[in-house]
Amino acid sequence: MRKADKFHYFGVCAFLLALTGCDAHNETQSTPGDAATTIQQKPVEASATAQIRTSITISIERMKFQPDNISVSSGDTIIFVNHDMVEHDVTEETKHEWKSKPLAANASWRFVPTKSANYFCSIHPVMKGKITVQ
Amino acid sequence: MKMNKFIFAATMLASTYIASSSSAQTKLTDPEIAHIAVVANQIDVNAAEQAKRKSKDAEVTKFAQTMINDHKAVIDQATALVKKLGVTPKDNATSKRMNSDAEKIRKQLDAKSGKAFDEAYVNDEVAYHKAVISTIEKTLIPQAQNKELKDLLTKVLPALKAHLGHAEMMQKRYTKK
């Protein structure tokens, strides 16, 4: 292969590799506090086995979990973000099998559920949500 | 449904906490509204502190602590807003009446103990939150001139409604036979 052809070949390969890198970090941003679009789905990791894990944001605002009913895949991360002025927590409802610490205004909590669960805010027990792990 | 004398008295008193005082005045000014907002929250903090002192029930004291934390957070927001706006909250007939009515309830509750206190406190919390929600929705928000004050009052409503829901859940413990 001539020198010029080699440079051309490697240049094309580098360009294609760069394109592949950009796609793996594509994400959808939403404005914090906008309840209608608070779900962020962001591929955070691509392993050699091509398993993509997703993080999903649940906004806690106006004394509600938004969205209050979600389905996730095993290994996905849920990020609860408190947009209210009062403290909240996130607690598994039936046996309190898992629980966040109290979340101050603007604090967040990352959680990887291993099974489906109903949850609530133990500080304000009228606030409820549901996670389904598929 | 049989209603005991205390629930009736608390409901009637709570419903007059603000409504009757407001009707005695012409339109409220923003400094008056700001003062009413702070007083309304402070009244519930005081009630909760009384409950924490007197109750031995874990659920009641946990609820009371939530009232203290949440209403103090609202007071902080209201205080920060009036400072930002350069508004001095103004005492008025409504806020004076609220305080004197609250004092009467505190004395009535002070005379009680044990389960009788717990039930009376929870019943008062239901009545009080209903009255405050109604007044904010029907009087304070419509009459507030400043948009940020109006927005803060609107922002507080969901918390008050959650408190009401929580108090009503607890109330069921005392109405079960």
Interface residues (C-beta under 8 A of the other chain):
Chain A: R62 M63 K64 D84 M85 V86 E87 A105 I123 H124 P125 V126 M127
Chain B: T66 N69 D70 A73 V74 Q77 K155 P158 A159 K161 A162 H163 G165 H166 M169
